[in-house]
Amino acid sequence: DYLVAGRRLSMPLAFATLLATWFGAGTMLTAADEVRRGGLRMAALEPVGAGLCLVLAGVFFAERLWNMKLLTLGDFFARRYGPRAEVLSAIVMIPGYFGWIAVQFIALAGMLELMVGLPMKVGIATVALVGMGYTLLGGMWAVTMTDALQLALLALGLLILGYNVLDHLGSGELAAGIARLEAETPSAKLIFVPRESRGAFIRWLGVILVASLGNLPGQDLLQRIFAAKDAATARRACTLAGTAYVLLGAIPVLLGLAADLLVPGAVDKAVLPALASGFLSPALAFVFAFALASAVLSTIDSALLSPSAVFAQNVLPHLLGKRGEKALSDNRWAVVAVTAISLTVAYVGESAYELLETAYEIGFVGLFVPLAMGTFTVPRREASALAAMLAGAAVWGAHLILDWETFLGPHLSVALPPSLVAVAFGFAAFVVSEKTAPTPAPAAP
């Protein structure tokens, strides 16, 4: 019950918890800010890439994974590969969540600073404590029940703000506001797929692949697939949630573009709260702020539960032995630990967009290859998964340490994203390991 809600989530609940979990600070705050600065191409990460991830999960992965009756991503690696792959997958996966959770802390604290004047550092700690508190209360059931309400508030708040801003832009006419947005936004900002150079296109493609494939080996997604009442529900919920995510996510993207026309140069961060303060009545601004806070808190509780579950289920038993009745307590203490580390990252970290992209990349380079190969093939040896994880993580990690934004940095003229090359190395390592696996001896007659 604590981890997968008894595998009883109906279609509406599975859909709601997937969409509410995905719809956090990445789309509501970070994407709007980035689109305001860089135009539509910045929507490749959020919401387009992340929404595409849900659709891909529904079409290709959900039914197969649900039928395995697992609790965590680590359980998948344990069953398909072995105990060493189980532990290494957890070690690769868990750090990616620290950055993602930190983004939620920073974004919501920034909104509180703008709306009520709460100092940023105090706001980050407050958000962390509140998110941790109700994650500890009820696990997956509590998360799911609150997600449904938070999703309704989110949709209402977005629609209210979107209508009012575009209506104001069109001097009382919604259609005129949309037409003005298209006519007066610089043409460069309306380009979704960059075409000015091969390097720009490859970088954009790398971002959209990281977002769409890097989230697939994520405990937050798989936990909701496992919690559905049957395989068909898991598949449909993922596909519908991905489609709805992109459609709802288009509203913050449009508002990010509108901010430059309505308040040019006046807003650098927290575009949506600033628009709410300027173009909604105090009552409606409160409704929007509450909806926004609900959306981010929904992502926070899900994000805290996911790595905590993997650590408690797939790492601690190898260190301390089977925990039996202490397993639930271990999960809750793991939530506290993940909150503390994510809070530290929030205080020390980079920009929200960079943290978000890095969080997606960790899962992509280290876990996507063994997840996909383990789902669609029958691996012959555990070493194949270990080789793929280590090769992908090593190539990507080396470029991160050297601060090279392209593969081999200044030593290669072709601008290839390190994350894509790292995945290619991981795939090559997996294939070589499988090809060199010893042939099993024939069974004795």
N, C-alpha and C positions, 0 to 999 in steps of 0.2 A: 504493500500500500504506500509506503513512504517514497519508494523510488519510481514505481510505474503505475500507481493508482489502481492496483489490482487488475490491470489489463482490462478495464471496464469503460474506457472513454468512448462515448458515442460520437457520431460524426460531428454534431455541432460543437461538442466540448473539445474534441481533437483539433478541429479547425480553429476554434477560438484560441486555444493555448499555443498552437503553432504561430498564428498570426500575431498574437499579443507578444510572444517571446521575441519574434523577429523585429517587431516594430518598437524599437527602443531609441536611444539617443542617436544611433547611427543614421537613421532616416529622419527622425523628427527634428534633430538639431544640427548634427554634423553635416549631413548632406545639403541642407538648405544653406548653411554658411559657405560650404565649398562651391556650390552652384552659383551663389551670388558672386564669388570671387573669380571662378574659372569657367563658368558656363555649363551647358548641358553635358559636356563630356565628363564632368566630375560625377555625374549620376551613374557612371559605370559600376562603381563600387556599391553604392547605395542610392536608390533601391533596386536597380536593374539586376546587377550581379547576384545579390542576395536573394532576390525573388526568383531568379532563374534556378538558383540552388534548390529551392523547395520544389519546383516543378520537376527538376531532374531526379530529386529524391523520390518523388511520387511515381514517376514513369519507370525508373530503372531499379530502385533499391528497396522501396518500402515493403513490398510483399515478401521478397526473399528474406529480408532481415526480420520481419515480424514472425515469420514461420520458424525462425531459430529459437524463439522464446527466451530472449536474453534480458538482462537487467542493465548492462553497461556496454560501452564500446570495448572496454577491456575484456569482457566476457567473449566478444566476437574473436578477438585475437587469441585468447586462450583456447577456444574451441577449434579454430581453423589452423592455428600455428603451434601454440604451446605456451608454457608459463613464462619463458624469457621474453617472448614477443608481447605477452600480456603486460608485463611490467614496463618494458621499454615503450610501448604505445602510450601508457599512462604518463611516463616521464616526458614524452614528446608533446602530448596533448595538453596537460594541465597548465604549463606556463602560458600558453596562448590565451587562456581565459583571464589571466591577471590583467592583461592589457585591455581586453574587451570590457571587463567589469570596471576597470579604472575609467574608461571612456564614459560609462554611465554615471559614475560618481561625479566626474568633472562637469559633465553636461548639465545634470540636474542641479548641482551646486551653483553653476553659473546662472541658471535660470532663477534660482532663489535669490541670488545676489542682485539680479536686475529687478525682480518683481517686488521683493520685500526688504532688500538692503542687507541680507545676511552675509557676513564676510565669507569669502570663498573658502578659506581653510576650515572654518567652522561648518560651513555648508557641506563640504565633502565628508567630514566625519559624521555629521548628522544623517546624511543620506545613507552612508555605510551602515550605521547602527540600525536605522529603521529597516533597511533591506534585509539585514542579517536577522533581525528580530522575527519578522513574520515568515522567513524561510525556515527558521528553527521550529516554528509552531506546528506545522502540519505537513511538510514535505510536498510531494507531488500533488496530493489531493487539494491541499490549501492553495498551491500555486494555480492549479487548474480552475478552481472555483473563483478565485480573484481575477484570473485572466479574462474570463467571460465578461465580467462587469467592466474591467478596465478597457477591454476592446470596444465596448459600446460607448464608453466615455471618450475614448480616443477618436472614433469615427465622428461622433457628434462635434467634438472640439475642432477637428480639422475642417469639417464641412462649414461650420460657423465662421471660422477665420478665413477660409478660402473664399467663401461667398462675399463676405464683407470687404476684403481687400480688393478683389477683382471688381466688385460693384463700385467701390470708391474710385478705382482706376478708370472705370468707364463712365464716371459721373452719373451713377445711378442705373447703369445698364451692364449686366454681367457679360453679355456677348461683346459689347463695345470695349469692356475692360480686357478681355482676352485678345481682341483684335489690336488694341493699343499695345499690349504687351509684346505681341509678335512684331508689330511695326516699329516700335521704338527701341527694342533691345538690340544692341550691336550684333550684326550678323555672325561674328566670330563666336559669340556666346550661345548661339542657337545651333551650333554644330555638335551633334552627338558623337559621331564617328570622325575623329580627326583625319584629315587628308592632306595636310600641308607637307608632311614628310613621312618616309617609311618608319623612321625612328619613333615619331609621335604615335603612329598607328600601332606599332608593336608594343609600346608602353601601355597604351589604352587597352589593347587586347590582353596583355598580361594582367592588368587590374581586373578586368571582367572575368577572366578565368580563375584568378585567385578567389574572387568573391563567390563565384558559382560552384567551384569545385572544392575550395578550401574549407567550406562549411559542412560539406558532406560527412567527413569523419569527425563530427562534433557530438558530444554527449547530449547537449541540449536538444538537438534535432532527433537523434536516435532514441532518446528517452521517451519522446512523444510518439514516435513510431511504435515503440515497444508497448506503450500504454494504451494504444487503440484496442477496441474490443475484438477486431479481426483484421486480417490482412487487407481486405478490400477497403475498409474504413481508413486504414493507415495510408493507402495509396491515394484515395480520393481527397482526404484531408490535406495531404501535402500539395497536391496539384492545385486545388482550389485556393489554399492559403497563399501559394506562390503567386497566382494570378491576382488575387485581391491585394497582395502586398505591393505589387508594382503599380496597380491602379490607385490605391490609397497613397502610395509614396509619390505619385505624380503631383499631389497637392503641395507638399513642402518644396518640391523642385520648382514648381511655378511661382510659389511665394518667394523663393530665393531670388528668382529673376525679377519679380515685381519690386523687391526691396530697393533695387538700384534706381527704379523710376520714382518711387514714392519718397524715399529718404536717401538720396544719393550721397554716398560717402559718410553717412552718419552712423551706420551700423557696421561693425566689423565681426562681432561674434553674437551668438544668440539672436539670430534674425527673427525667428518665429515669435519668441516672447516680446521682442521689441515691436513687431508689427501688431501683436495683440494689445500691447499697452497703448499704441498710437491710434488704432482704428476700431477698437471694440469699446463698448460701454464698460464701466467698472464691473458690472455684474457678469457680462459675457467674458471679459478678460479673466475674471476669477474662474469661470467655468472652463475656459481654455487652459489656464495654468493648472487646474486640478486634473484635467484630462491628460495634459502633458506629463505631469508628475506621475500619474497612474501608469502611463505607458512605459516610462523609464523604470519605475519600480517593478513592473511586471517582468521586464528583461533582467533586472538585477536579481530578483529572487530565483529565476530560472538559471541564470548564469552562475550564481553561487552554489546552487544544488548540484549542477552537472559535474564540475571537477571534484567536488567533495565526494560525490558518490563513487567516482572512479578511484579516487585515492583510498577510500574506506573499503571498497569492494575488491580492488585489484592490486593494491600495493601493500596495505597493512597486513592482510593475511599471510603474505610471503615473509613479512618481517616478524610478526608476532604469533603466527599460527591462526587457525580458525577461531573466530571470536564469538560465535554463537549468539547468546543473548546480549552481548556487548556491541553487536554490529550497529544497532540503531544509535547508540551513544557515540560510537566511532564516527558515524556519518555526521552527527551534529557537531562534534568537536572539529571535524574537518571543515565544516561550514565556517566556523569561527576562524580557523587558520587561513582559509582562502580569503575571507574578508580582510583580515589583517594585512596579508601580503598585497592584495589589490589596492588597499588604502595607501600603502607605501608607494606603490607604482603611481597612483594618482597624484601624490604629492611631488614625486620626483620626475614623472614621465614627460614625454614630448607633447606635441599637439594631439588633439583628439583624433584627427584624421590619420596621422601617422601611427598612433597606437592601434587604431582599428585595422588598418591595412596589415600591420605586423601580426596582429592576432590572427587574421585570416590566413596569412602566409604560413604560419607555423604548422597548422594542420594540413595545408596543401602539400608542402614539400616533404613532410615526414610520414603522413598517414594515408594520403589518397591512394597511392599505388597499392600498398598491401590490402587496403579495404576493398578496392575495386577487384583486384586479382583474387582475393579470398571470397568475394561474393559471386563472381562469374566463372571461376575456375576451381579446380581441386589442387591446391598447392601440395608439393611433394615433400617439402622440408621447412622447418622453422627458420633455418638460416636465411631463406629467401626474404622473409619479412624483415628480419634483423638487418640484412644487407641493404634493402630498400630504404628503411627508416634512417639508418646511419649515413648512407650515401647522400640522400636528399638533404638531411639536416646539416651535414658537414659542408656541402657546397654552398647552401644558403647562409649558414652561420658564418662561414669565412668571408663572404661578401658583406655581411652585416658588420662584422668586426672591422673590416678594412674600409667600410663606408663607401663601397662601390655600388652605385645605383644601377649599373649595367653589368652583364657578365664579363669578367676579366677587366672591368674598369677601363683605364686608359690604354690597355694593351690590345683591345679588339675594336675595330672600327664599326662593326655592326652592333647596334644597341639592342642587345637581347636582355629581357628581364631575368635576373638571377633566379627568381622563383620557378620560372618555366624550365630553365636549364637544370635546376636542382631536381625537379620532378622527372625530367628525362634521364638524369643520372640514376635516380632511384629505380626507374623502370628497367634500365639496362642492368643494374645490379641484381634486381629480382630475376630477370630472364636468365642471366648468366648463372646465377645460383641454381635455378631450376634445371637448366641444361646440364649442369655438372653434378647433379644429385645422383648418388649411386642407385642403380636399378635394384629394386627389392628382389630378394631371392624368391624363387618359386616355392609355393607351399609344398610341404612334404606330402607324398601320396598317402 
